[in-house]
């Protein structure tokens, strides 16, 4: 399984890429997309929505199941990946790139400290 070293992870298999100005980009991991199977539909929270860490932020429907995706940090959604509405398969083909879900402006940096580093996440999924 691909686990990039430039991200942080949750035990629920979301990834977080810390950007500039207190913003993060998030999506689901390679492990999660593989477990889901072929993704056929993604519903994302809209820009402007305020979320607490652990709140549902997206719903992913695959050929196997429907799964909620949770906010890895608290903040405000500032962008949603509109491409997923017409190309949900990007979650499978490019989970760390074109298959990203939302950008969040973080309201509490302590949430980032609670996320798993890449080595810890690798141990979790092995």
Secondary structure, 3 states (H helix, E strand, C coil): CCCCCCCEECCCCEEEEECCCCEEEEEECHHHHHHHCCEEEEEECCCCCEECCCCEEEEEEECCCEEEEECCCCEEEEEECCHHHHCCCHHHHCCCCCCCCEEEEECCCHHHHCCECHHHHHHHHC
